[in-house]
Each structure stands twice: as C-alpha cells, then as structure tokens.
Amino acid sequence: MNKYLFQFFSCWLLLTGLAGCKKHDAALGDPSPIIAIEDLRAIYQGTGVSLNTGNLAGAHQIIGIVVSDVQSGNMPAGTVAMQNNRRNKTRGILLAVENAAALKTGDSIVVDLNGTTLTKVNGSLKVTGLNAASVNKVSSGNVRNPITVTTALFKAKPDDYEGCLVRLFSGSITPVPVAGELYAGDKKLADNGGTMVLHTEKSASFAGKGLPASATFTGIPLMYQVDGKGDAVPVLWPRNLLDMLDASGPVYTGFPETFEFPDQSLKASYAAAVAGLKTGNWLLDQAILANTSGRDRFNPAGLQCIRMQQNLAVPGYVQMNFNVPNGASKVSLLYGAYYNDATSSFVLEYSKDDGLTWLQTGNVINNASAVAKTATFLMDITGPVRFRVKKLGLGTTNNTTINNGRLSIEDFAIYAN
C-alpha cells in the first residue's frame, strides 16, 4: 500500500510541477500590439466589424507607410492609403481619417485601431472612425517602390493589392483618346490581362492634362463602385502626373504578341524556322515556343512564351517577318531568365527596308533573372518598320566573364507613332 501511495504522490508532484513551469514560461510572451494588415483584412467577412483587442488577437495597432498623395486630390475624400510588409507579403488598407491632408506620401505611421470599424465604403475595404490622435507619424520621406501587377492579377486577388502602390506596364486607353482629351473622369485602361477603370477626380491637380493613348501607369488600385452603387469594379487611382511614365501612341491592333498561338509542339526545335503567330509570321532562330510552368517566364494569364537557347557563340533571333505601317513610338516586352539559368544579354533592333538591314535601338539588356521584368524602348520612327530581339552570342557561361543562359521573351508590344 505504501508503495502505491508513494507512486501516486510522486506523479501528483510531477504534474503540478509541470503545470507551475508552464504558467511562468517566458517563451510564451505577451501578445504583440501590432497586427499585420493582411491579418486585419482577413477579419472582414462581409459585414462591418467593430475592432478591439478581442478580435485583433490582442493587438490594437497597424504600422506602415503612406503611399497615397492626398495633396494631389485624387483619392476618395478624407482617405489615406497605407501599406506594410510582414512575413514577406506587402498588403495595403484604406484609412478614413479626419487629418488626411496632414499625412503625406512616405510618412511612416502607427495607427491605433481601438474603437474603429473595418467596413466597405463604395466597395473598398476601409478603417473608419479614426481621429487625428489615432494616427502617429514616426518619420517621413520613406520611399516604397511600386509592385508590378496586371489587370488580371488584381482581379484575381484584389485583397493582395488593394490599397498598395502598384504599377501596370504598357497600359492602353481604349478607345484611343481623341485630340485634346483630358485625364478627368473614368477611362477604360487595358493591358494584356484585361481591363480596369482609370479614375481621375475632376478636382485632381492633373485632371486638366492631356491623356496619352498608352503609358506605364502607377497608382492605388481599389475595388470601387464608380457611381456609388452597383458592383465594385477594379479602379486604378493615379496619385499625380508623375505616375504616368513612357507615354506613347496607341498599341497596334493584335499586339502585344503573347506567343500563345500556335501550340508549343509546332515550334519545339531551336533550329531556325518561320512560325505563324497571332500577329503574323516570325522567324524563330535558336528560339522555341515554351510552356514549362515555373521555369519559362510567361505572364500569369498565359501558358506559353519564347525560350531562347543558351551558351551559343552566334546570335539568336525572335524576328518579325512583316511590318507595322505607322512607325513606332515605343516597344515593350517582358523578359526573364529560364529556371535557374545565368542571365544573358539581348538588344532590340529595327528595320525600315523589309529586313535587309537592321539597327539597334536602346541599350543592351543584361539583367534577366528568375523574376520577369519589363523592358521599355522609346523611339520616334516613322513609316513602315519591323523589329527583332537579338540575343547576343557570348559563348558558354562561366559565371564570371560570360553569362549566357536561356532567355524568356513574352508580351511583345509595339505602339504607333
């Protein structure tokens, strides 16, 4: 009997000792006062939510950088957009705050959420009920680079990009603006991924400026009820005139060439051959149509792109065998390194004599990586013209003096002069 009593009390002492240790476990710590914007957005489930430490997992603050430009006048009234990066994810949110005019682009702020409401206003997710004391500025002049998106990507994942600073390359206004058309109002903005609305308030500082047919557009994307009713649609709010880069004439009908047609199997050899693509006949020399997901750098809306061969001592070409009629003011294309390959070097060339002679325009591009980039070439070419991408024949990669990996080319667009 004594033996069993001893075992019972030994077990009891061990368990209570463990419980005492757990109570004072310093590793558990106190809840963080800061919640990530991504987690804040996830709290909204279709109806407005009064925010407190109970539904904020013990937190009561968000931190981030102001990316809107209230001073330019092109944001919903009394609204500031802020973003932050937590867990390698950049997310944004709108703030309805009484001192919005005092918060400038690049301000680092701490926002107290206690007693505020997370709700949708005209289709956009917003924190309301903030007063001047709720927002504390920590520093100013902080620079945030835009996130590259397509209209298709924003439509597919609006919560990932709403309220952030984004950039949409080679967007086109449709229909083409008439002479003297201004930014003011709502315009249809198209890229290869689809369309969205480009919105400029009539009171914005740049509302009276001339609207380009095409440009790279930067701004704050929102899901927004344009007329204050109906379904929310994707809307890009440029902050100021500097948010429009590389303005040009309209993109040619049929472009960008996306290399989605014909099927990859019809040009699976690197040997030189002419392929009938969506825009016309192209010479693909040391280049194939490729469709390996995660390795070839086609855009999120696509399934194919061009892949150019590696380690050659001779050039490779992706070359138009036809002209566009009305010159060119700009060419843009997407490029990246295939899989884990080294970077490579390429140039853009043009011909005004039906391909007999070729001239380089712009600089050598030699920074291809696993993340696709956009190259934009501005020019002033009149009359019929054709273009080609020339991958330089540098020889075999040695990762020191020579880098000549495989190269992906996608979304080749030409803009009329």
C-alpha positions as CSV (number, residue, x, y, z in Angstrom):
1,M,0.0,0.0,0.0
2,N,2.8,2.5,0.9
3,K,4.4,1.7,-2.4
4,Y,1.2,2.7,-4.3
5,L,0.7,5.8,-2.2
6,F,4.3,6.9,-2.9
7,Q,3.8,6.4,-6.7
8,F,0.6,8.4,-6.6
9,F,2.1,11.4,-4.7
10,S,5.2,11.3,-6.9
11,C,3.0,11.5,-10.1
12,W,0.9,14.3,-8.5
13,L,4.0,16.3,-7.6
14,L,5.4,15.9,-11.1
15,L,2.2,17.1,-12.8
16,T,1.8,20.1,-10.5
17,G,5.4,21.0,-11.0
18,L,5.0,20.9,-14.8
19,A,1.9,23.0,-14.5
20,G,3.7,25.5,-12.5
21,C,6.5,25.6,-15.0
22,K,4.0,26.2,-17.9
23,K,2.4,29.1,-16.1
24,H,5.7,31.0,-15.9
25,D,7.0,30.0,-19.4
26,A,8.6,33.3,-20.6
27,A,8.8,31.9,-24.1
28,L,5.0,32.4,-24.5
29,G,5.4,36.2,-24.0
30,D,2.7,38.9,-24.3
31,P,0.6,39.3,-27.4
32,S,2.1,41.8,-29.9
33,P,0.4,45.2,-30.0
34,I,0.7,45.2,-33.8
35,I,-1.4,43.2,-36.3
36,A,-0.3,42.7,-39.9
37,I,-2.5,44.4,-42.5
38,E,-3.0,41.0,-44.2
39,D,-4.5,39.7,-40.9
40,L,-6.6,42.8,-40.4
41,R,-8.1,42.5,-43.8
42,A,-9.0,38.8,-43.1
43,I,-11.2,39.9,-40.2
44,Y,-13.8,41.4,-42.6
45,Q,-16.3,38.7,-43.6
46,G,-18.9,40.6,-45.5
47,T,-20.2,43.0,-42.8
48,G,-18.7,45.8,-40.8
49,V,-16.7,44.9,-37.7
50,S,-16.0,47.0,-34.6
51,L,-12.3,46.5,-33.9
52,N,-10.9,45.7,-30.4
53,T,-8.2,43.6,-28.9
54,G,-10.6,40.7,-28.7
55,N,-10.9,40.3,-32.5
56,L,-7.4,41.6,-33.2
57,A,-5.7,38.7,-31.3
58,G,-4.6,41.0,-28.5
59,A,-3.3,43.7,-30.9
60,H,-4.5,47.2,-31.3
61,Q,-2.2,48.8,-33.9
62,I,-1.1,48.7,-37.5
63,I,2.1,50.2,-38.8
64,G,3.1,51.1,-42.4
65,I,4.0,53.7,-45.0
66,V,1.5,56.2,-46.6
67,V,1.6,55.6,-50.3
68,S,-1.3,57.9,-51.4
69,D,-0.9,61.5,-52.3
70,V,-3.8,63.3,-50.7
71,Q,-2.4,66.7,-51.7
72,S,-2.9,66.0,-55.5
73,G,-6.6,65.5,-54.9
74,N,-7.0,62.1,-56.5
75,M,-8.2,59.9,-53.6
76,P,-11.6,59.3,-52.1
77,A,-12.3,62.3,-49.8
78,G,-10.7,62.1,-46.4
79,T,-8.9,58.8,-47.3
80,V,-5.3,57.7,-47.0
81,A,-3.8,54.5,-48.4
82,M,-1.0,52.8,-46.4
83,Q,0.9,49.6,-46.9
84,N,3.3,47.4,-44.9
85,N,5.4,44.3,-45.4
86,R,5.0,41.5,-42.9
87,R,6.1,37.9,-43.4
88,N,7.4,38.9,-46.9
89,K,4.0,40.0,-48.0
90,T,3.1,43.6,-48.9
91,R,-0.5,44.5,-48.2
92,G,-2.5,47.7,-48.1
93,I,-5.5,49.3,-46.4
94,L,-7.5,52.5,-46.7
95,L,-7.9,54.8,-43.7
96,A,-10.8,57.3,-43.3
97,V,-9.1,59.8,-41.0
98,E,-10.0,63.4,-40.1
99,N,-6.5,64.7,-40.7
100,A,-5.9,63.0,-44.0
101,A,-4.5,66.2,-45.5
102,A,-1.7,66.2,-42.9
103,L,-0.4,62.7,-44.0
104,K,1.9,62.8,-46.9
105,T,3.4,60.2,-49.2
106,G,6.3,58.4,-47.5
107,D,5.1,59.1,-43.9
108,S,5.7,56.2,-41.6
109,I,2.7,55.9,-39.3
110,V,1.3,53.9,-36.3
111,V,-2.4,53.6,-36.3
112,D,-4.5,52.8,-33.1
113,L,-7.4,50.6,-34.2
114,N,-9.3,50.5,-30.8
115,G,-12.9,51.7,-31.3
116,T,-12.7,51.9,-35.1
117,T,-14.7,50.0,-37.7
118,L,-13.5,47.8,-40.5
119,T,-16.0,48.0,-43.3
120,K,-16.5,48.5,-47.0
121,V,-17.2,52.0,-48.3
122,N,-18.2,52.2,-52.0
123,G,-16.8,48.7,-52.4
124,S,-13.4,49.4,-50.9
125,L,-12.2,47.9,-47.6
126,K,-11.5,50.8,-45.1
127,V,-10.9,51.5,-41.5
128,T,-13.3,54.2,-40.4
129,G,-13.7,56.2,-37.1
130,L,-10.1,57.4,-36.9
131,N,-9.4,60.8,-35.4
132,A,-6.2,62.8,-35.5
133,A,-5.0,61.3,-32.2
134,S,-5.4,57.7,-33.7
135,V,-2.6,58.2,-36.2
136,N,1.0,59.0,-35.0
137,K,3.7,59.9,-37.6
138,V,7.1,58.4,-36.8
139,S,9.1,59.6,-39.8
140,S,8.8,61.0,-43.3
141,G,10.4,60.6,-46.7
142,N,10.2,56.8,-46.8
143,V,10.3,55.5,-50.4
144,R,8.3,52.5,-51.5
145,N,8.7,51.0,-55.0
146,P,5.5,50.0,-56.9
147,I,4.5,46.4,-57.1
148,T,4.2,45.3,-60.7
149,V,0.7,43.9,-61.5
150,T,-1.6,43.2,-64.4
151,T,-5.3,43.8,-64.5
152,A,-5.9,40.1,-64.5
153,L,-3.8,39.7,-61.4
154,F,-5.6,42.4,-59.5
155,K,-9.0,41.0,-60.5
156,A,-7.9,37.5,-59.3
157,K,-6.5,38.7,-56.0
158,P,-7.9,42.1,-55.1
159,D,-7.2,41.7,-51.3
160,D,-3.5,41.2,-52.1
161,Y,-3.2,44.6,-53.9
162,E,-6.0,46.9,-52.8
163,G,-4.5,50.0,-51.1
164,C,-1.0,49.2,-52.2
165,L,1.2,51.2,-54.7
166,V,1.2,49.3,-57.9
167,R,2.5,49.7,-61.5
168,L,0.8,48.5,-64.7
169,F,3.2,48.4,-67.6
170,S,2.2,49.3,-71.1
171,G,-1.4,50.1,-70.4
172,S,-3.6,51.5,-73.2
173,I,-6.6,53.7,-73.1
174,T,-9.5,52.3,-75.2
175,P,-10.9,53.7,-77.3
176,V,-7.9,55.7,-78.3
177,P,-8.2,59.2,-76.9
178,V,-9.3,61.9,-79.3
179,A,-7.1,65.0,-79.7
180,G,-7.4,67.2,-76.6
181,E,-8.9,64.5,-74.4
182,L,-8.0,65.0,-70.7
183,Y,-7.4,62.8,-67.7
184,A,-10.6,63.9,-65.8
185,G,-13.2,61.2,-65.4
186,D,-13.3,57.5,-65.9
187,K,-11.3,55.9,-68.8
188,K,-11.0,52.3,-69.9
189,L,-7.5,51.1,-69.2
190,A,-6.4,47.8,-70.9
191,D,-3.4,45.6,-70.8
192,N,-2.8,42.0,-72.0
193,G,-4.6,40.7,-68.9
194,G,-7.9,42.6,-69.4
195,T,-9.3,46.0,-68.5
196,M,-9.9,48.2,-65.5
197,V,-11.0,51.8,-64.9
198,L,-8.5,54.7,-64.7
199,H,-10.1,57.2,-62.4
200,T,-9.2,60.9,-62.1
201,E,-11.2,63.3,-59.9
202,K,-12.2,66.5,-61.7
203,S,-10.6,68.4,-58.9
204,A,-7.2,66.5,-59.1
205,S,-4.1,68.5,-59.8
206,F,-3.6,66.8,-63.2
207,A,-7.2,66.4,-64.3
208,G,-6.8,69.1,-67.0
209,K,-3.7,67.5,-68.5
210,G,-3.7,65.7,-71.9
211,L,-4.4,61.9,-71.7
212,P,-1.9,59.7,-73.6
213,A,-3.0,56.7,-75.6
214,S,-0.6,54.4,-73.8
215,A,1.8,54.6,-70.8
216,T,3.1,52.8,-67.8
217,F,0.5,53.7,-65.1
218,T,1.2,53.8,-61.4
219,G,-1.4,54.3,-58.7
220,I,-3.6,52.9,-55.9
221,P,-5.9,50.1,-57.1
222,L,-9.3,49.8,-55.4
223,M,-12.4,47.7,-55.8
224,Y,-14.8,50.6,-56.2
225,Q,-18.4,51.5,-57.0
226,V,-17.7,54.1,-59.7
227,D,-21.1,55.7,-59.4
228,G,-21.6,54.9,-55.7
229,K,-23.8,52.0,-56.5
230,G,-23.8,48.6,-58.2
231,D,-21.0,46.1,-58.1
232,A,-17.5,47.2,-57.2
233,V,-15.1,47.0,-60.2
234,P,-11.3,47.3,-60.4
235,V,-10.2,51.0,-60.5
236,L,-6.7,52.5,-60.6
237,W,-6.3,55.9,-58.9
238,P,-3.1,57.6,-60.2
239,R,-1.6,59.8,-57.5
240,N,-0.2,62.6,-59.7
241,L,1.1,63.2,-63.2
242,L,4.5,61.6,-62.3
243,D,2.7,58.3,-62.0
244,M,2.4,58.1,-65.8
245,L,5.6,57.0,-67.5
246,D,6.7,56.3,-71.0
247,A,3.7,57.9,-72.7
248,S,3.3,56.9,-76.3
249,G,0.9,56.4,-79.2
250,P,-1.7,53.6,-79.2
251,V,-0.7,49.9,-79.2
252,Y,-1.1,48.3,-82.6
253,T,-4.2,46.1,-83.1
254,G,-3.3,42.5,-82.3
255,F,-0.4,43.4,-80.0
256,P,1.0,42.5,-77.7
257,E,2.2,39.3,-79.3
258,T,1.7,36.8,-76.4
259,F,3.2,33.7,-78.2
260,E,0.1,31.7,-77.1
261,F,-0.5,30.5,-80.7
262,P,0.3,28.1,-82.2
263,D,0.7,25.3,-79.8
264,Q,4.2,24.8,-78.3
265,S,4.6,21.5,-80.1
266,L,4.6,23.2,-83.5
267,K,7.8,25.1,-82.7
268,A,9.7,22.8,-80.3
269,S,13.1,22.8,-82.1
270,Y,15.7,25.6,-81.7
271,A,16.5,25.3,-85.4
272,A,15.6,28.4,-87.4
273,A,12.0,28.3,-88.8
274,V,9.2,30.7,-89.5
275,A,6.2,30.4,-87.2
276,G,2.7,31.8,-87.9
277,L,1.9,33.7,-84.7
278,K,-1.2,35.7,-83.8
279,T,0.3,38.9,-85.2
280,G,2.0,37.5,-88.3
281,N,4.9,35.4,-89.4
282,W,8.0,35.5,-87.1
283,L,11.4,33.9,-87.6
284,L,12.4,32.0,-84.5
285,D,16.1,31.2,-84.8
286,Q,17.6,29.4,-81.7
287,A,14.2,30.0,-80.1
288,I,11.2,27.8,-79.3
289,L,7.7,28.2,-78.0
290,A,7.9,27.0,-74.4
291,N,5.4,26.2,-71.7
292,T,7.2,24.9,-68.6
293,S,5.4,26.4,-65.6
294,G,7.7,27.8,-63.0
295,R,10.7,27.8,-65.4
296,D,9.6,29.7,-68.5
297,R,8.6,33.3,-67.6
298,F,5.2,33.7,-69.3
299,N,2.8,36.1,-67.7
300,P,0.3,34.9,-65.1
301,A,-2.6,35.0,-67.6
302,G,-0.6,33.0,-70.2
303,L,0.6,29.4,-70.9
304,Q,3.4,30.0,-73.4
305,C,6.3,32.3,-74.2
306,I,9.6,32.3,-76.2
307,R,12.6,30.4,-74.8
308,M,16.0,31.3,-76.5
309,Q,18.9,28.9,-76.4
310,Q,21.9,29.2,-74.1
311,N,25.7,29.1,-74.4
312,L,25.9,29.9,-78.1
313,A,28.7,31.8,-79.8
314,V,26.2,33.0,-82.5
315,P,23.2,35.3,-82.1
316,G,19.6,34.0,-81.7
317,Y,16.6,35.9,-83.1
318,V,12.9,36.5,-82.5
319,Q,12.2,38.4,-85.6
320,M,9.1,39.9,-87.3
321,N,8.8,39.0,-91.0
322,F,6.3,41.7,-91.5
323,N,6.0,45.5,-91.0
324,V,3.7,47.6,-88.9
325,P,2.6,50.6,-91.1
326,N,2.6,53.7,-88.9
327,G,6.1,53.8,-87.4
328,A,6.7,53.3,-83.7
329,S,6.9,55.5,-80.6
330,K,7.5,52.6,-78.1
331,V,8.2,48.9,-77.9
332,S,7.8,47.0,-74.6
333,L,8.4,43.3,-73.8
334,L,8.6,41.0,-70.8
335,Y,11.8,39.1,-70.2
336,G,13.4,36.7,-67.7
337,A,16.0,34.0,-67.2
338,Y,14.8,30.4,-67.7
339,Y,14.6,28.4,-64.4
340,N,17.9,28.8,-62.6
341,D,20.0,29.8,-65.6
342,A,22.5,32.6,-65.7
343,T,21.5,35.9,-67.0
344,S,22.1,36.8,-70.7
345,S,22.3,39.8,-73.0
346,F,20.0,41.0,-75.8
347,V,19.2,44.0,-77.8
348,L,16.2,45.3,-79.8
349,E,16.8,46.1,-83.5
350,Y,14.6,47.6,-86.2
351,S,14.5,47.5,-90.0
352,K,12.9,50.1,-92.3
353,D,13.8,48.2,-95.5
354,D,11.8,45.0,-95.0
355,G,14.6,43.2,-93.1
356,L,17.6,43.9,-95.4
357,T,19.4,45.9,-92.7
358,W,19.0,46.2,-89.0
359,L,19.8,49.0,-86.5
360,Q,19.9,48.7,-82.7
361,T,17.7,51.0,-80.6
362,G,18.2,51.4,-76.9
363,N,20.8,49.8,-74.7
364,V,21.9,46.2,-74.2
365,I,19.7,44.4,-71.6
366,N,21.7,42.1,-69.4
367,N,19.9,41.7,-66.1
368,A,17.4,38.8,-66.8
369,S,16.6,36.9,-63.6
370,A,14.0,34.4,-62.3
371,V,11.6,37.4,-61.7
372,A,10.2,38.6,-65.0
373,K,10.9,42.3,-65.9
374,T,9.6,44.7,-68.4
375,A,11.9,46.4,-70.9
376,T,10.6,49.6,-72.5
377,F,12.2,51.2,-75.5
378,L,11.2,54.8,-76.5
379,M,11.7,55.9,-80.1
380,D,10.5,58.2,-82.9
381,I,10.3,56.0,-86.0
382,T,8.0,57.0,-88.9
383,G,6.8,54.8,-91.8
384,P,6.7,51.0,-92.1
385,V,9.0,49.2,-89.6
386,R,9.7,45.8,-88.2
387,F,11.6,44.6,-85.1
388,R,13.5,41.7,-83.7
389,V,15.1,40.6,-80.4
390,K,18.7,39.7,-80.9
391,K,20.2,37.5,-78.1
392,L,23.9,38.0,-78.2
393,G,26.2,35.0,-78.9
394,L,28.6,35.4,-76.0
395,G,29.7,31.8,-75.7
396,T,29.5,29.3,-72.8
397,T,28.6,30.6,-69.4
398,N,31.4,30.6,-66.9
399,N,29.6,32.7,-64.3
400,T,32.4,35.3,-64.2
401,T,33.2,37.0,-67.5
402,I,30.4,35.2,-69.5
403,N,26.8,34.8,-68.6
404,N,24.7,33.3,-71.5
405,G,21.8,31.4,-70.1
406,R,18.4,30.7,-71.7
407,L,16.1,33.7,-72.1
408,S,12.3,34.0,-71.9
409,I,10.6,36.6,-74.0
410,E,6.9,37.5,-73.6
411,D,4.2,40.1,-74.4
412,F,6.0,41.9,-77.2
413,A,4.1,45.2,-77.9
414,I,4.5,47.9,-80.5
415,Y,3.0,51.4,-80.2
416,A,2.2,53.5,-83.3
417,N,3.9,56.9,-83.7
